[in-house]
């Protein structure tokens, strides 16, 4: 964990100093959520299609995935599979609000 956090610090420094990106305090805090992943995304598409199923969510609008912070992502997958969708889940160790909200900083 220490090595990963040190690498992150180096990457942030590089992004800010060499690439002149606005780092703005992002990814400066660590929180142990006591599980292997921070979030799971569930994506679905009709069988034999590459067109993702989208949903409409308050505040953020149209998204082509659904995120859950609970391990019980099967609750999201089973109804979609029953409707004939191909379903894929991906686990992520970190997440972003994609610019909708300011990420926690210092």
N, C-alpha and C positions, 0 to 999 in steps of 0.2 A: 504494500500500500504506500509506504514511504517513497519508494522508487517511482511509482505512478504519479504521485502528487508532485514530486520534483520534476518529472518529465513535463507535466502539465504546466508548471511554472515556467519552464524553459520555452515551451511552445507559445505561451501567452506573451512572454518577453519578446520572442522573435516576431510574433504577429504585430506587436505594438511598435517595436523599434525598427525592424528591418522592412516589414511590409506596410508600415504606417496605417495599420488598421486600428479602429477605435475598439479597444478592449473594454473600457468603461466598467471595470470591476467585475466582469462576468467570470464565473467559475473560480472564484476566490474562496469560496466556503465549501466545506464538505459536511454532509450529514449522513450518518449511518442509519439507513432505513430498516435494518435488521432483516433483509431479504436479499436474494441474489440480484434482483433487478429493480429499478425505480418504477418502470412502467412497461406495460405490454400493449402493443398495437394489434388490432384485429382488422384485417382487410379482406374484402370479398369481391368476387366478380362472377357473372353468370358463367356456367359451364362452357368451355371452349371459347371464351372471350377474354380480351385483355382490357376491356372497359371496366374500371372499378365501380363498385356500388358506392354511392355518396349518400351522406346523411346531412340533415340540417340541424344545427345546434344553436341554442340561444347564446348570444354574445359573440360567437366566432363565425357563425354562418355555415357554409357548405364545406364539408371535409370528406375526403375519400378514405378515411380510416376512423376507427373508434379506439380510444385509449382507455385502459383500465389500470388502476393502481393496485388492484387485487389480483391474487394468483388465480382466482376462480374465473378465468377468461372463458372457460367452457360455457358459462352462462351466456356469453355473447356469440359464441360459435355455433352452438346447437340450433338455435332458431334459423340462422342464416343457411346452414347446411340443409336443414329440413325444407327450406324454400328452394333448394336446388343450386345454391351458390357454392363455388369453390372457395374455401376459407383458408386464410394464412394468418398465423400469429408470429409476431417478432418481439423479442424481449430486448429492452434497452437499459443500459446502466445509467444513463443520464437523459434528460429531455429538455426541450425548449418550448416556449409558448409561441414560437415562430414570429416574434415581434409584436404579438397582440398585447402582451403585458411585459413590464420591465422585469427581467430576471433578478432574483435576489442578489444583492451586491454587498459590499462592505458596509 
